[in-house]
Amino acid sequence: MNWWKRPVSETQITNGGRLWLYVLAWLVMLFLLAPTVIVIPMSFSESQYLEFPPRVWSLRWYEHYLESPEWIQATFTSLKAGLLTMLVATPIGVMAAYGLFVSKLRAASLIFLILVTPIMVPVILVAIGVFYVYVQVSLVNTLPGLVLAHSILAIPLVVIVVSSALKSYDMNQEMAARSLGASRLRAFMVITLPQIRFSVITAALLSFLTSFDEVIVAMFVSGGENSTLTRNMFNALRDQIDPTIAAISTIMIVVSTSLLVLAQLFGKSDKAE
């Protein structure tokens, strides 16, 4: 039987019958990947303007990025903010998801909705609200303020990912451990957490990437020595067309993709065990 007539499901739908779906899927993928396909070659251009395709290939703008104290400082600020956001948002999100999972409260669904509200409303509204509060407590342009603001955006993602994992978890295993004398905390750490660790790690990486890639909140609450990489990129695009941005964008794409690939590889090794 050739590929065209081979069934692809229990309903005996053939590959030929699904050809339109394959074409649509590839078109969507190409649409999503197009910006990446354009930005990466642009970062290797010799031209002082954004140019695609490059007429002369060069590492000029990567060298400019590495030799610029302003860009390097912004990079370290973004990395520190991302790591600290991950360390703040992940435990809080995991505890919230676990608490809602084991809770018998009728308002659990409402509490869950409140927790995920920051990703349901426009980020600009979150930024304005955070900025107004920060002005009152002198947290504008500080790293702790940036981390707290990014944690507001990251916690909902942690709650959603971990809650999804807990729905397929058999709580009787933890109950058995507690019936044998283990405390709730020990039962969670020894029994529950190892079984949802892939989801927790994925949530942690998403928390990091949420902070690392975020720009709107950073425009309001970061600045000076604590200006983030994305904020500087936005300002550079506004003030002048600097091809260094293409080089930085390529680096960010590599970092983000690598982290997600590592998470998937970790998940596969977990399932293999």
PAZAPA-4460 file (N, C-alpha, C; in steps of 0.05 Angstrom, whole numbers, plus 32768, in hexadecimal, padded with zeros to 4 digits):
% residues 273
    n_x    n_y    n_z   ca_x   ca_y   ca_z    c_x    c_y    c_z   seq   type   mol
   8011   7FE8   8000   8000   8000   8000   8012   8019   8000     1      M     A
   800D   802B   7FED   801E   8043   7FEC   8016   8057   8001     2      N     A
   8027   806C   8005   8023   8080   801A   8009   808E   8016     3      W     A
   8001   8094   7FFD   7FE9   80A4   7FF7   7FD0   8097   8002     4      W     A
   7FCF   807C   8001   7FB6   806E   8009   7FB8   8061   8024     5      K     A
   7FCE   8066   8032   7FD2   805A   804D   7FC0   8068   8061     6      R     A
   7FB1   8059   8071   7FA0   8065   8086   7FB1   8071   809C     7      P     A
   7FA8   8088   80A7   7FB7   8095   80BC   7FA7   8096   80D6     8      V     A
   7F90   808A   80D7   7F80   808A   80F0   7F6E   8072   80F0     9      S     A
   7F60   806D   8106   7F4E   8057   8108   7F35   805A   80F6    10      E     A
   7F31   8073   80ED   7F1A   8078   80DB   7F21   8072   80BE    11      T     A
   7F3A   8068   80B9   7F43   8061   809F   7F46   8079   808C    12      Q     A
   7F4A   8091   8098   7F50   80A8   8088   7F6C   80A5   807D    13      I     A
   7F70   80A9   8063   7F8A   80A5   8056   7F9A   80BE   8057    14      T     A
   7FB4   80BB   8051   7FC6   80D2   804F   7FBC   80E5   8039    15      N     A
   7FB2   80D9   8023   7FA7   80EA   800E   7F90   80FA   8016    16      G     A
   7F7F   80EF   8027   7F68   80FE   8031   7F6F   8114   8044    17      G     A
   7F87   8112   8050   7F90   8127   8063   7FA5   8139   8056    18      R     A
   7FA8   8138   803C   7FBC   8149   802F   7FB8   8166   8035    19      L     A
   7F9F   816F   8035   7F9A   818B   803A   7FA3   8193   8056    20      W     A
   7FA0   8180   806A   7FA9   8186   8085   7FC7   8189   8087    21      L     A
   7FD5   8177   8078   7FF3   8178   8078   7FFC   8192   806C    22      Y     A
   7FF0   819A   8056   7FF7   81B4   8049   7FF2   81CB   805B    23      V     A
   7FDB   81CB   8068   7FD5   81E1   807B   7FE8   81E2   8092    24      L     A
   7FEF   81CB   809D   8002   81CA   80B3   801D   81D5   80AB    25      A     A
   8027   81CE   8093   8041   81D8   808A   8040   81F6   8085    26      W     A
   8029   8200   807B   8027   821D   8076   8027   822C   8091    27      L     A
   801A   8221   80A5   801A   822E   80C0   8036   822E   80CB    28      V     A
   8044   8218   80C9   8060   8216   80D3   8072   822A   80C5    29      M     A
   806F   822C   80AA   8080   823F   809B   807A   825C   80A4    30      L     A
   8060   8261   80A9   8059   827C   80B1   8065   8283   80CC    31      F     A
   8065   826F   80DF   8070   8274   80F9   808F   8275   80F9    32      L     A
   809B   8266   80E7   80B9   8266   80E6   80C5   827C   80D4    33      L     A
   80B4   8289   80C4   80BE   829D   80B2   80CF   82B3   80BF    34      A     A
   80C5   82BF   80D6   80D5   82D4   80E3   80F1   82C9   80EB    35      P     A
   80F2   82B1   80F5   810B   82A5   80FD   811D   82A1   80E5    36      T     A
   8112   8297   80D0   8122   8291   80B8   812D   82AB   80AD    37      V     A
   811F   82C1   80B0   8129   82DB   80A6   813D   82E8   80B9    38      I     A
   8138   82E7   80D3   8149   82F4   80E7   8165   82E8   80E8    39      V     A
   8167   82CE   80E8   8181   82C0   80EB   8194   82C8   80D5    40      I     A
   818D   82C6   80BB   81A0   82CF   80A7   81A7   82EC   80A9    41      P     A
   8194   82FD   80B0   8199   831A   80B3   81AF   8320   80C7    42      M     A
   81B1   830F   80DC   81C5   8313   80F1   81E1   830F   80E7    43      S     A
   81E4   8302   80D0   81FF   82FD   80C5   8206   8310   80AE    44      F     A
   81F8   8325   80AC   81FC   8338   8096   8213   834C   809E    45      S     A
   8222   8355   808A   8237   8369   808E   822B   8385   808D    46      E     A
   8213   8388   8082   8207   83A3   807E   8201   83AF   8099    47      S     A
   8202   83CA   809A   81FB   83D9   80B2   81DD   83DC   80B5    48      Q     A
   81CE   83D2   80A1   81B1   83D2   80A2   81A7   83B5   80A2    49      Y     A
   818E   83B2   80AB   8182   8397   80AA   817E   838F   808D    50      L     A
   818A   8379   8085   818B   8371   8069   8185   8353   8066    51      E     A
   8171   834D   8055   816B   8331   804F   8165   832E   8031    52      F     A
   8172   831B   8024   8188   830A   802F   81A2   831A   8030    53      P     A
   81B5   8312   8041   81CF   8321   8043   81DF   831F   8029    54      P     A
   81EA   8335   8021   81FB   8335   8009   8217   832C   8010    55      R     A
   8220   8334   8029   823A   832C   8033   8236   8320   804F    56      V     A
   8241   8309   8053   823D   82FB   806D   8253   8303   8080    57      W     A
   824C   8307   809A   8260   8310   80AD   8256   830B   80CA    58      S     A
   8268   830A   80DD   8262   8308   80F9   8264   8324   8107    59      L     A
   8263   8338   80F7   8267   8354   8101   8255   835B   8118    60      R     A
   823B   8354   8116   8228   835D   812A   8229   834C   8143    61      W     A
   8232   8333   8141   8237   8323   8159   824F   832E   8168    62      Y     A
   8263   8336   815A   827A   8343   8167   8273   835D   8174    63      E     A
   8262   836C   8167   8259   8386   8173   8249   8381   818C    64      H     A
   8239   836C   818C   8229   8365   81A4   823B   835D   81BB    65      Y     A
   824F   834C   81B6   8260   8342   81CB   8273   8357   81D5    66      L     A
   8279   836C   81C5   828B   8381   81CD   827C   8399   81D9    67      E     A
   8262   8398   81DB   8252   83AE   81E5   824B   83AA   8203    68      S     A
   8256   83BB   8215   8250   83B8   8231   8232   83BB   8237    69      P     A
   8225   83CC   8228   8208   83D1   822C   81F8   83B8   8226    70      E     A
   81FE   83AB   820F   81EF   8393   8208   81F5   837C   821B    71      W     A
   820E   8379   8223   8216   8363   8235   8209   8367   8250    72      I     A
   8209   837F   825A   81FC   8384   8274   81DE   837E   8273    73      Q     A
   81D1   8386   825D   81B5   8380   825A   81B0   8362   8258    74      A     A
   81C2   8354   824C   81C0   8337   824A   81C1   832A   8265    75      T     A
   81D4   8333   8275   81D7   8328   8290   81BE   832F   82A1    76      F     A
   81B4   8346   829D   819B   834E   82AC   8184   833C   82A5    77      T     A
   8181   8336   828B   816B   8324   8282   816F   8308   828C    78      S     A
   8188   82FF   828C   818E   82E4   8296   8188   82E2   82B4    79      L     A
   8191   82F6   82C3   818C   82F6   82E0   816E   82F8   82E6    80      K     A
   8160   8309   82D7   8143   830C   82DC   8135   82F2   82D5    81      A     A
   813D   82E5   82BF   8131   82CC   82B7   8135   82B6   82CB    82      G     A
   814D   82B3   82D5   8153   829E   82E9   8144   82A3   8303    83      L     A
   8144   82BC   830C   8137   82C3   8325   8118   82C0   8322    84      L     A
   810E   82C7   830B   80F1   82C4   8306   80EA   82A6   8307    85      T     A
   80FB   8296   82FB   80F7   8279   82FC   80F7   826E   8319    86      M     A
   810A   8278   8329   810C   826F   8345   80F4   8278   8356    87      L     A
   80E8   828F   834F   80D2   829A   835E   80B7   828D   8354    88      V     A
   80B3   828D   833A   809A   8285   832E   8095   8267   8330    89      A     A
   80AA   8257   832D   80A6   823A   832C   809B   822F   8346    90      T     A
   80A9   8234   835D   809E   8229   8376   8082   8234   837D    91      P     A
   807D   824E   8378   8063   8259   837E   804E   824C   836D    92      I     A
   8054   824A   8353   8041   823E   8340   803B   8221   8346    93      G     A
   8050   8211   834E   804C   81F5   8354   803B   81F2   836D    94      V     A
   8041   8203   8382   8031   8202   839A   8014   8209   8395    95      M     A
   8010   821D   8385   7FF5   8226   837F   7FE6   8210   8370    96      A     A
   7FF3   8204   835C   7FE6   81EF   834D   7FE0   81D6   835E    97      A     A
   7FF2   81CF   836F   7FEE   81B8   8381   7FD8   81BE   8395    98      Y     A
   7FD8   81D6   83A0   7FC4   81DE   83B4   7FA8   81DD   83A8    99      G     A
   7FA5   81E7   838F   7F8B   81E6   8382   7F83   81C9   837B   100      L     A
   7F97   81B9   8375   7F91   819D   836D   7F86   818D   8384   101      F     A
   7F92   8191   839C   7F89   8181   83B3   7F73   818F   83C3   102      V     A
   7F6D   81A8   83BC   7F59   81B8   83CB   7F3D   81AE   83C5   103      S     A
   7F2D   81AF   83D9   7F10   81A8   83D5   7EFF   81C1   83D5   104      K     A
   7F0B   81D8   83D2   7EFD   81F1   83D3   7EEC   81F4   83B9   105      L     A
   7ED4   81FF   83BD   7EC2   8204   83A6   7ECD   821A   8395   106      R     A
   7EDD   822C   83A1   7EE7   8243   8393   7F02   823D   8385   107      A     A
   7F0A   8223   8384   7F24   821C   8378   7F25   8225   835A   108      A     A
   7F0F   8222   834C   7F0F   822A   8330   7F12   8249   832D   109      S     A
   7F05   8257   833F   7F07   8274   833F   7F24   827D   8346   110      L     A
   7F30   8270   8359   7F4B   8277   8361   7F5E   8271   8349   111      I     A
   7F5A   825B   833C   7F6A   8254   8324   7F68   826A   830F   112      F     A
   7F4F   8273   830B   7F4B   8288   82F7   7F59   82A2   82FE   113      L     A
   7F59   82A8   8318   7F67   82C0   8322   7F85   82BE   831E   114      I     A
   7F90   82A6   8323   7FAD   82A1   8320   7FB6   82A4   8303   115      L     A
   7FA5   829D   82F0   7FAE   829E   82D4   7FA5   82B8   82C6   116      V     A
   7F98   82CA   82D5   7F8F   82E3   82CA   7FA6   82F3   82BD   117      T     A
   7FBE   82F4   82C8   7FD3   8305   82BB   7FD9   82FE   829E   118      P     A
   7FD4   82E5   8296   7FD9   82DE   827A   7FC0   82E0   8269   119      I     A
   7FAA   82E8   8276   7F91   82EB   8267   7F8B   8308   8260   120      M     A
   7F98   831A   826E   7F94   8337   8269   7FAB   8341   8259   121      V     A
   7FA8   8357   824A   7FBE   8362   823B   7FD6   8369   824D   122      P     A
   7FEE   8362   8244   8006   8366   8254   800A   8383   825A   123      V     A
   8001   8395   8248   8005   83B1   824D   7FF6   83BA   8266   124      I     A
   7FDF   83AE   826B   7FD0   83B5   8283   7FDE   83AC   829C   125      L     A
   7FEA   8394   829B   7FFA   838A   82B1   8012   839D   82B6   126      V     A
   801F   83A6   82A1   8036   83B7   82A3   802F   83D2   82B0   127      A     A
   8018   83DD   82A7   8010   83F7   82B2   8009   83F4   82D0   128      I     A
   7FFB   83DF   82D8   7FF5   83DB   82F4   800D   83D6   8305   129      G     A
   8020   83C6   82FA   8039   83C1   8309   8049   83DA   830C   130      V     A
   804B   83EA   82F7   805A   8403   82F8   804E   8416   830D   131      F     A
   8034   8418   830E   8027   842A   8321   802E   8422   833E   132      Y     A
   802D   8408   8343   8033   83FE   835E   8051   8402   8364   133      V     A
   8062   83FC   8351   807F   83FF   8355   8088   841B   835B   134      Y     A
   807A   842E   834F   8081   844B   8354   807C   8451   8372   135      V     A
   8068   8444   837D   8061   8449   839A   8076   843D   83AD   136      Q     A
   8081   8426   83A4   8093   8417   83B6   80B0   8418   83AD   137      V     A
   80B6   8429   8399   80D2   842D   838F   80DF   8413   8385   138      S     A
   80D0   8405   8374   80DB   83ED   8368   80E0   83F0   834A   139      L     A
   80DB   8407   833F   80E0   840C   8323   80FE   840C   831D   140      V     A
   8106   83FF   8307   8122   83FD   82FF   8133   83ED   8312   141      N     A
   8127   83DA   8320   8136   83C8   8332   8133   83AB   8329   142      T     A
   8147   839B   832F   8145   837F   8327   812F   8370   8336   143      L     A
   812D   8374   8351   8117   8366   835F   80FB   836D   8354   144      P     A
   80F8   8387   834D   80DE   838F   8341   80D9   8381   8326   145      G     A
   80EE   837F   8316   80EB   8372   82FC   80E4   8354   8300   146      L     A
   80F1   8347   8313   80EC   832B   8318   80D0   8326   8322   147      V     A
   80C7   8337   8334   80AB   8334   833E   8097   8339   8327   148      L     A
   809C   834C   8316   8089   8352   8300   8088   833B   82ED   149      A     A
   80A0   8330   82E6   80A1   8319   82D4   8095   8300   82E1   150      H     A
   8097   82FE   82FB   808B   82E6   8309   806D   82E7   8307   151      S     A
   8062   82FF   8307   8045   8301   8303   803C   82F5   82E9   152      I     A
   804C   82F8   82D4   8046   82EC   82BA   804D   82CF   82B8   153      L     A
   8060   82C6   82C8   806A   82AA   82C6   805A   8297   82D7   154      A     A
   8051   829F   82EE   8042   828E   8300   802A   8281   82F3   155      I     A
   8019   828F   82E4   8003   8282   82D7   800B   826B   82C5   156      P     A
   8021   826E   82B6   802B   8258   82A5   8032   8240   82B5   157      L     A
   803F   8244   82CC   8047   822E   82DE   802E   8220   82E8   158      V     A
   801B   822F   82F1   8002   8224   82FB   7FF4   8213   82E6   159      V     A
   7FF2   821D   82CE   7FE4   820E   82B8   7FF3   81F4   82B1   160      I     A
   800D   81F6   82AE   801D   81DE   82A7   801C   81C8   82BC   161      V     A
   8020   81D1   82D5   8021   81BD   82EB   8005   81B3   82F1   162      V     A
   7FF1   81C3   82EF   7FD5   81BA   82F3   7FCE   81A5   82DF   163      S     A
   7FD7   81A9   82C6   7FD2   8195   82B1   7FDF   817A   82B8   164      S     A
   7FF7   817B   82C3   8005   8162   82CA   7FF7   8155   82E2   165      A     A
   7FEE   8164   82F5   7FE1   8159   830D   7FC7   814B   8306   166      L     A
   7FBA   8153   82F1   7FA0   8147   82EA   7FA3   812A   82E2   167      K     A
   7FBA   8122   82D9   7FBF   8106   82D1   7FCE   80F7   82E7   168      S     A
   7FD1   8104   82FE   7FE0   80F7   8314   7FCC   80EA   8328   169      Y     A
   7FD3   80D2   8331   7FC3   80C3   8343   7FCA   80CB   8360   170      D     A
   7FB8   80DB   836C   7FBD   80E6   8387   7FBE   80D0   839C   171      M     A
   7FB4   80B8   8396   7FB4   80A2   83A9   7FD0   809A   83B1   172      N     A
   7FE3   809E   839F   7FFF   8097   83A5   800A   80A8   83BC   173      Q     A
   8003   80C2   83BB   800C   80D4   83D0   7FFD   80CE   83EA   174      E     A
   7FE4   80C8   83E8   7FD4   80C1   83FF   7FDF   80A7   840D   175      M     A
   7FE8   8094   83FD   7FF4   807C   8408   800D   8082   8418   176      A     A
   801D   8094   840D   8036   809C   841B   802F   80AB   8435   177      A     A
   801B   80BB   8435   8013   80CA   844E   8007   80B6   8462   178      R     A
   7FF9   80A2   8458   7FEE   808E   846B   8003   807E   8479   179      S     A
   801B   807E   846D   8032   806F   8479   8043   8081   848B   180      L     A
   803A   8099   848F   8048   80AB   84A2   8056   80C3   8496   181      G     A
   8057   80C5   847B   8065   80DB   846F   8054   80F5   8472   182      A     A
   8061   810B   8476   8053   8125   8477   804A   812C   845B   183      S     A
   8038   813F   8458   802F   8148   843E   8046   8152   842D   184      R     A
   8058   8161   8439   806F   816C   842B   8081   8156   8421   185      L     A
   8087   8143   8432   8099   812D   842B   808C   811C   8415   186      R     A
   8073   8117   8418   8064   8107   8404   8065   8114   83E9   187      A     A
   8061   812F   83E9   8062   813E   83D0   807E   813D   83C3   188      F     A
   8092   8141   83D4   80AE   8142   83C9   80B7   8127   83BF   189      M     A
   80AF   8112   83CD   80BA   80F7   83C7   80A8   80E9   83B2   190      V     A
   808E   80EC   83B3   807C   80DD   83A2   8071   80EE   838B   191      I     A
   8066   8105   8391   8058   8114   837C   806C   8123   8369   192      T     A
   807E   8132   8375   8090   8143   8365   80A0   8133   8351   193      L     A
   80AC   811C   8358   80BB   810D   8343   80AA   8105   832B   194      P     A
   8090   8101   832F   807F   80F8   8319   8075   8110   8308   195      Q     A
   8077   8128   8312   806F   813F   8301   8087   8151   82FB   196      I     A
   809F   8146   82FF   80B7   8157   82FD   80BB   8162   82E1   197      R     A
   80B3   8152   82CC   80B6   815C   82B1   80A5   8175   82AD   198      F     A
   808D   8175   82B7   807B   818D   82B5   8087   81A4   82C5   199      S     A
   8092   819E   82DC   809E   81B4   82ED   80B6   81C0   82DF   200      V     A
   80C7   81AF   82D3   80DE   81BA   82C4   80D5   81CA   82AC   201      I     A
   80C1   81C0   829E   80B6   81CF   8287   80AB   81EA   8290   202      T     A
   809D   81EA   82A6   8092   8203   82B1   80A8   8216   82B9   203      A     A
   80BD   820B   82C4   80D4   821C   82CC   80E1   8229   82B4   204      A     A
   80E5   821A   829E   80F0   8224   8286   80DE   8239   8279   205      L     A
   80C4   8235   827A   80B1   8249   826F   80B2   8262   8280   206      L     A
   80B6   8260   829A   80B9   8277   82AB   80D2   8287   82A3   207      S     A
   80E8   8279   829F   8100   8287   8296   80FC   8295   827C   208      F     A
   80F1   8287   8269   80ED   8293   824E   80D9   82AA   824F   209      L     A
   80C5   82A8   8260   80B1   82BE   8263   80C0   82D8   826B   210      T     A
   80D2   82D5   827E   80E1   82ED   8287   80F6   82F5   8272   211      S     A
   8104   82E2   8266   811A   82E8   8254   8110   82F6   823A   212      F     A
   80F8   82EE   8231   80ED   82F9   8218   80DA   8311   821C   213      D     A
   80D3   8317   8235   80BE   832C   823A   80C9   8348   8235   214      E     A
   80B9   8359   8229   80C2   8374   8223   80AF   838A   822E   215      V     A
   8095   8385   822E   8082   839A   8234   8084   83A3   8252   216      I     A
   8084   8390   8264   8087   8396   8280   80A2   83A2   8285   217      V     A
   80B7   8397   8278   80D2   83A1   827B   80D4   83BF   8273   218      A     A
   80C5   83C7   825F   80C6   83E3   8256   80BC   83F6   826C   219      M     A
   80AA   83EC   827D   809F   83FD   8293   80B0   83FC   82AC   220      F     A
   80BB   83E5   82B3   80C6   83E2   82CE   80E4   83DE   82CF   221      V     A
   80F1   83DB   82B7   810E   83D8   82B7   811B   83EF   82AA   222      S     A
   8135   83F4   82B0   8143   840A   82A4   815E   840E   82B1   223      G     A
   816E   841F   82A5   8189   8424   82B1   819A   840B   82B0   224      G     A
   81A6   8404   82C7   81B7   83ED   82C9   81A7   83D3   82C8   225      E     A
   818E   83D5   82CD   817C   83BD   82CD   816B   83BC   82B4   226      N     A
   8174   83C8   829F   8165   83C6   8286   8169   83AB   8279   227      S     A
   8153   839F   8270   8155   8384   8265   815E   8384   8248   228      T     A
   8165   836C   823E   816E   836A   8222   8157   8371   820F   229      L     A
   813F   8367   8214   8128   836D   8203   8121   838A   8203   230      T     A
   8124   8397   821A   811E   83B4   821B   8132   83C4   820A   231      R     A
   814C   83BD   820C   8160   83CA   81FC   815B   83C5   81DE   232      N     A
   8152   83AD   81D7   814D   83A6   81BB   8136   83B8   81B1   233      M     A
   8121   83BB   81C1   810B   83CB   81B8   8113   83E8   81B5   234      F     A
   8123   83F2   81C7   812D   840E   81C5   813F   8412   81AC   235      N     A
   814F   83FD   81A7   8161   83FF   8190   8151   83FF   8176   236      A     A
   813C   83F0   8174   812B   83F0   815C   811C   840B   8159   237      L     A
   8115   8417   8170   8106   8430   816F   8118   8447   8167   238      R     A
   8131   8447   8171   8143   845E   816D   8153   845B   8153   239      D     A
   815B   8442   814C   816B   843E   8134   8169   8421   812C   240      Q     A
   816E   841C   8112   816E   8400   8109   818A   83F5   810C   241      I     A
   818D   83E5   8121   81A7   83D9   8128   81A7   83BB   8122   242      D     A
   81B6   83B1   810F   81B7   8394   8109   81C0   8383   8121   243      P     A
   81CB   8390   8135   81D3   8380   814D   81BA   8372   8159   244      T     A
   81A3   837E   8155   818A   8373   815F   8185   8357   8152   245      I     A
   818C   8355   8138   8188   833B   812B   819A   8326   8137   246      A     A
   81B3   832E   813E   81C6   831B   814A   81BB   8312   8166   247      A     A
   81B2   8325   8175   81A7   831F   8190   818E   830E   818E   248      I     A
   817D   8314   817A   8165   8304   8176   816C   82E7   8170   249      S     A
   8180   82E3   8160   8189   82C8   8159   8193   82B9   8171   250      T     A
   81A2   82C7   8182   81AC   82BB   819B   8194   82B3   81AD   251      I     A
   8181   82C4   81AF   8169   82BF   81C0   8159   82A7   81B5   252      M     A
   8157   82A5   819A   814A   828F   818E   8158   8275   8194   253      I     A
   8172   8275   8193   8182   825D   8199   817F   8255   81B6   254      V     A
   8180   8269   81C8   817D   8263   81E5   8161   8257   81EB   255      V     A
   814C   8264   81E1   8131   825B   81E6   812C   823F   81DA   256      S     A
   8135   823B   81C2   8131   8221   81B5   8140   820B   81C3   257      T     A
   8158   8211   81CB   8169   81FD   81D9   815C   81F5   81F4   258      S     A
   8151   8208   8202   8144   8202   821C   812C   81F0   8218   259      L     A
   811C   81F6   8203   8104   81E6   81FE   810B   81CA   81F4   260      L     A
   8120   81C8   81E4   8129   81AE   81DB   8134   819D   81F2   261      V     A
   8143   81AA   8204   814D   819C   821C   8136   8192   822D   262      L     A
   8121   81A2   8230   810A   819A   8240   80FD   8181   8233   263      A     A
   80FA   8181   8219   80EE   816A   820B   80FF   8151   820E   264      Q     A
   8119   8155   820C   812B   813E   820F   812A   8133   822B   265      L     A
   8128   8145   823F   8126   813C   825A   810C   812D   825F   266      F     A
   80F6   8137   8252   80DD   8129   8255   80DD   810E   8249   267      G     A
   80EB   810A   8232   80ED   80F0   8225   80FD   80DC   8236   268      K     A
   8113   80E7   8242   8123   80D5   8253   8114   80CD   826C   269      S     A
   8103   80E0   8275   80F3   80DA   828D   80DF   80C3   8287   270      D     A
   80D2   80C5   826F   80BF   80B1   8268   80CC   8096   8263   271      K     A
   80E5   8096   8258   80F4   807E   8253   80FA   806F   826D   272      A     A
   80FF   807F   8282   8105   8072   829C   80EC   8066   82A8   273      E     A
***
